[in-house]
Amino acid sequence: MKDYLIRAIDKSGRIRLFVAKTTNLVEESRRIHNTSPTATAAMGRSLTAGAMMGAMMKNEEDKLTIKISGNGPVGKILVVANNLGHVKADIDFPMADVPSRSDGKLDVGRLVGNDGTLTIIMDLGLKKPYVGQSSLVTGEIAEDIANFYMTSEQTPSAVSLGVLVDRDISCIAAGGYIIQLFPGVSDEDISKIENALAKIEPVSAMINKGLTPEEIMNQILGEFDMEVLGKLDLEYRCDCSRDKIEKVIVSLGRKEIEEMIHEDEEVEVVCHFCGTKYQFNKNDLCKLLVDIS
């Protein structure tokens, strides 16, 4: 089944829901970055959050960036997404790993660390992008995203993100949901949601059983009259290109490029998001010098 997400709202317009299946997307990122099992879970949760938050953007040109900077051994995790369902990620130390928790689950919180910051950057095509930041709470990603929404946007949110890693370290199930409550929601409805969340299985377990985002929505908010507003296919896609890499090299300045020409016959630039390699020989670099003149 293809990866996709749905966005839905109840008839009162006070409860908004996003549910995503991201198994293929997370497995592709694992393959590209060659992540350890726990790093796969950490990056996969971040990618899933990015996919849903990217879908909240209004315009195709808008870009959302999530930067998770904890004090754990995995270093920084970076996710970039848009409202077309395109998501990509980078991770500082993909092979970093830690022992599993006492309950046998992957210890994402320890790998990421709970001392650090979660930064959300929204490039909306204005002069300056919106930048919001909050402290990490647990490093488990979902709680940190919920805390960001509460502290930075004053929007009460329930966030669940899950990644199930198989014995061969591949991702066999991944996904998540975000429930957001807007002003006017009743205490009774809040209690209904809390009771439902206390009873349901982990989101990765539901996806592993084959439940669709629509079926997961019904598991969570079956007592509400929900309307699906849209469905969006999800894909791990990097927008790097030789032209963009050339502009990066040009931005280094004449002196830096001249040093490259003198020291190396060929320069290789590797995209951190997708691993694509771009080769520039001496003639290529000399041509870029002309662009600076």
Sequence and secondary structure as in RCSB ss.txt:
>XXXX:A:sequence
MKDYLIRAIDKSGRIRLFVAKTTNLVEESRRIHNTSPTATAAMGRSLTAGAMMGAMMKNEEDKLTIKISGNGPVG
KILVVANNLGHVKADIDFPMADVPSRSDGKLDVGRLVGNDGTLTIIMDLGLKKPYVGQSSLVTGEIAEDIANFYM
TSEQTPSAVSLGVLVDRDISCIAAGGYIIQLFPGVSDEDISKIENALAKIEPVSAMINKGLTPEEIMNQILGEFD
MEVLGKLDLEYRCDCSRDKIEKVIVSLGRKEIEEMIHEDEEVEVVCHFCGTKYQFNKNDLCKLLVDIS
>XXXX:A:secstr
   EEEEEEETTS EEEEEEE HHHHHHHHHHHT  HHHHHHHHHHHHHHHHHHTT SSTT EEEEEEE SSTT 
EEEEEE TTSEEEEEES TT      TTSS  HHHHH SSSEEEEEEE SSSS EEEEEE SSSSSHHHHHHHHH
HHH   EEEEEEEEE TTS EEEEEEEEEEE TT  HHHHHHHHHHHHHS  HHHHHHTT  HHHHHHHHHTTS 
EEEEEEEE EE     HHHHHHHHHHT HHHHHHHHHH SEEEEE TTT  EEEEEHHHHHHHHHHH 
